[in-house]
Amino acid sequence: MATQWLRRACLLAAGASMLVLASCGGGTVVSQLAPTRIVAFGDGMADLGQNASGQRFTVNDGSVNNWTQHVAVRFGVALGPAKGGGTSYAMGNARVTGTPGAGGDAAALPVAQQIDAFRAVSSFGPNDLVLVSAGTSDVIVQAQAAITGTQTREQMLLAVGQAGTQLGAQVRRLVDAGAAHVVVAGSYNLARSAWAKQTGQQSLLEAASLEFNTKFLVSVVDLGARVLYLDAAQQFNLYESNPASFNLTDATNPVCNSVDAGEGIGTGVGQVDSSECTTATLTSTSYDSFLFADRVYPTPRGHRLFGEHAAGRIRERW
């Protein structure tokens, strides 16, 4: 299943771009990139505390617990939330262009507006590394609407496909604005999430995640050497299907028990919200052996696994 995701996306993109060749396992090169700054945009998969609570969407244990931060550490560059003077504009529950965010979060600034906020105060330099992590919230919003019956499966697929295309337009904005090294992670395969398993909606969530990523890839196939696609779907498929290989013992259940009485991360009222999760709100003290912090978002261990993959791919590419 992991390879089927990548194969379909690459076939649709027709192999016409280095972007897609990179995601399909193109040849490695010696890294020449030594970024002087990392700038990040996205949703809860990249949020370093830019959201209203100041917490991250994982176990908030004070560690390097987000994949974008892990990449920054690997390159020896500081990265923190923009509201604290850093350069990560990513915000939990943020969609690509739509509002409100997942769970009706009116404060979740969409990726398009995050980019606007950065460009209002800065511009890109030749050694900047730009990380974009988006799509998870768009899939959540549209899939939840299909699950609750407020839209059809076909309407859901159309909406998430449009969001994928919109992400491509935002990445193009970054390139046109001078960003020379843009790394993009779309939605991982939410069919592998705790949410999918708890609700039995694996088929729906796989279709939604795949549609988002495919439409994104098709929309940026011509961008060439400036963009690197990280296949989050493939990676999380591997973590979930063979957890022991990654020193995980539980790839099914959330380790947090920080229940949000409201909509939280957008998967339903009264569900676990990892942005409220600390080491005092866990079902197990061995939380690094779990893949999921809540129904959707990874534990620090899950983030670090993906961050290590990302850092390796970046070094191979540039």
N, C-alpha and C positions, 0 to 999 in steps of 0.2 A: 504493500500500500504506500509506503514512504516514497518509493521510486515512481509510482504512478502519478503522484502529484507533480513532481518535477518534470516527468516526461511529457505530460499534457501541456504544461506551461511552455516548455521549450519548443514543442512542435508548433504550437500556436504562434509563437514569436518567430518561427521559421529559421532560427539560428542566424539571423541577419545582423546581430549586434554583439559586440564584446560584452555588453551587459548580461545578455542571456548566456553567452558562452561561459562567463564567470560563474553563474549559478549552476551551470550544467557540468562543472568540473573541468574547466579549461586548465591549460598548463600553468604551473607555478612559476613565479619570478622572485628574485631576491628583492626584499623590501627596500625601497629608497625613501619612503615617506617618514618624516619625523615631524609630526604635527606640532605646531606651536599653540594651537587652540582647538578645542572640540566644542561644537555647538550642537545641541540636540533639540528635536521637536517630536511631539507624539502624544500618546495616550498613557494609560496606566502601566503599560509594559515598560515605559521609559521614565515615568514620573519620579523625580528625586525629592519631592516634597513641595512642588509648585502649587499643589492643590490647597484648598482652604484649611485643611487640618494640619498641613505641614508634614504629613506622614506619607510613607510609600506603600504601594500595593503589593505587599509581601509581609513577611514577619519583620517588624521594625525592631531589630536587635542591635542597631548601631554598627553593623558590619558593612562591608562592601556587598550590598544585597540587591543591586540592580545591574542588569547586563551592560548598560551604557557606562555606568561608573566603573565596572570591571574593565571595559575597553580603555577608559581613561587611565586607570592605574597601570595597565599594561604598556601604555605609551608614555607614562610619566607626566601626564597633563591633569591639572585640576578640573573637576566638573561638579557643579552644584546648581541648585535652583536659581533661576534668574532673579526671583524676588529677594534672594539673599546676596545678590551681586555676582552670581554665576552665569553660565551660558546655557543652561538647560531650561527650555521653555515648555517641555513636555508636561502635560497635566492629566491626571486621572480622569477617566470617563469622557475624554475629548474625542470627538469625531473628526473626520477630515475637514468638512466644511459645514456640516449640519449643526443645528442647535435645537433644543438643549442637548446636553451630553447624555450618555447612558444613565438610566435611572432618573431621567428628568433633571439632571444636574445642570442648572442654569449657569453656574460659575465655571463650567468646563470650557475653556477657550479652545475653539477648533484649531486644527493644525494651520489652516490658512491664516487665521488671525495671530497665531503664535509667530509665524514667519513675518507678518506685518510688524509685530512688536519688535522683533529683532532688527529688522531693516530700518525701523524708525530711529534706532540708536547706534547702529553699526553696519559694517559691510564686510564682505568676505575677503580674506587674504589668500595668497597662493598656497600656504601650508595649513590652512584650516581643514579639519576633518568634520564633516557634518553627518550626524546620525539621525535617522528618521525611523520611528517605530509607530506604525498606525494601522488601523483596520479592525483591531479587536473590538473597540467600542461600537463601530458601525455594524459589525456582525451581530453583536449583542442586541443592539436596538432593533434591528430588522428581524432577527430570528425570534426575539421575544414577542414581537408583534405577530409573527406567524404562529408561534406556540399558543398565544392567548386568543388567536382567531380574529384579530383586528386587521389582518391582511392575509392574502393567500401566499402559498409557496412561490408562485410565479412572480407576484409582486415583490416578495422578499428578494428573490434573485435579481430582479431588475434593479432594485434599490441598492443592493450591495455591489452589484456590477458598476453602477454609476459612481458609487463611492470609491471603488478601485480606480476608475478612470480619473476621478477628481484628485486622488492622491498622485497619479501620474502628472497631472497639471501642476500640482504644487512642487513636485520634484523638478519639473521643467523650469518653474519660476526660480528655484534655487540655482540651477545650472546657468540660466540666463543672467542671474544676478552676480555671477562670478565664482560660484562654488565649484571647485575643481575636484573634490573628493567627497562624493555623497554616497552614504551607505544606507540602504533601505531594507527594513524588515517589515513585511506585511503581517497579516494575521497568522498565527499558528493554527493548526487544524483543531478547531474547537470541538470536533467530534471526539477528541481524546481527553477533553476536560472532565473534571468532576461534575460540572453542570450537565453535560451530555449524558453521563452515566446515571446521574440521579433522576433525570427526567425521561430517559429513553429516547432522546432526540438526536442520536448520533448521525443518522442519515441527513436530517435537515441541517445540522450544524456543519457537517462536512461539505455539503453542497454550497452553503453560504460562504464558508471560508475559502473554498476553492474558487468560487466565482469572483470574489474580491481580488484574490491574488492574480488570477488569470487576466482579468481586465486591467489590472495595474501593469502587469508585464507587457501586455500588448500595447499599452499606451506610451511606454517609454522605450520601445525596442530600438529606436534610432539614436538614443542618447550616448551610446558608445562608452568611451574609456572613463568618463567622469562619474559614472554611477555603478555601484556594486550592489547586487541584490542578495540578501541573506535569506535563505529558504528556511524560515522559522517553522513552517509546516513540516518539512522533512525532519528537522532536528527534534522537535517535540514528539513526532511520531516515534523516533528512535528511543527517546527517553521513556516514553510511556509503554512501549511494547517490550522493551528489554531493560527494565529498571536496574537489575542487578549489575549490569555492565557499567552503570554509572553510580554505583554505590548507593542506590536507592532501594528502599524496601516497600514503599507504598506509593504507587502512581495513580491511585484511585480516589482517596479520601482527602478532604482538606484537613490540614493540621491545626488551623486556627478555629477558635470557637467564639470569636468576636462578632456576635449577631448584631446586625443593624436593623432597628425597628422600621426604618424607611426602605427606600428602593435600593440603597447601597450601590453596588456595582452594576445594577440593571437587570439582574437575572430573577428578580422577584422580591416581594416584600418579606422582611424578616429572615434574610439569609446572611451568611457569614460575609463580612466585608473586611478584607485584609488590610485596608488602610487604617483600620482601628485595632489591628493585631499587634501585640507585643509579646515578649517572652512570658508575660503573666497570663496570657489568654490563649493557651495552647492545649490540645488534647494529648500531646506527647512532648516530653523534654528533648526527645531525639528528632527535632523538627527538620534537621538537615538530611534525614533519610526519607523525607516526604518530597514529592514533586510539586504538589499544589498547596498553596497557603489558604485559598478560598476556592470557590467553585470554578474560577477562571485563572487567577494569577498565580505565578510560581512562587515557591519558597526561595530564600536566598541561594540555596543549592541549585535550584532550577535556573535561576538567573545567572549564576556564575558559570554553569555549564554552557549556556548559550553565549555568554560574554566571552568565554575562552574560544568557542567556535568562531565568533565574530572577529576577535583579535587575530586569529590565525588566518582567516579569509582576507582580512585587510592587508596583512603583511604579504600574503601571496600576491595580491592584486597590485599593490603599489610599492 
